[in-house]
Amino acid sequence: MIRKTLFAATALTLLAGPAFAFQCPADMAKIDAALQTTMLTPEAKAEVEALRAKGEEQHGAGDHQASMATLAEAKSILGIN
């Protein structure tokens, strides 16, 4: 029973990684769209653009958790979910 539970937990953990990977591009698209329509100070816009670039870099490196956190910070500044 314990072996089955551990196997199931491991399988779910491994399968969750690709799910996060597909969220990053969607978040980047939301940020890009919001940058076109949201009025920000030049400083805030530069910060959002830097966070978006960092998130894309992290995504490309396979660090999807960090990418999602970085992109979430950019979305917070923009006021989007």
Secondary structure, DSSP 8 states (H G I E B T S, - for coil): -HHHHHHHHHHHHHHHHHHHHHHHHHHHHHHHHHHHH----HHHHHHHHHHHHHHHHHHHTT-HHHHHHHHHHHHHHHT--
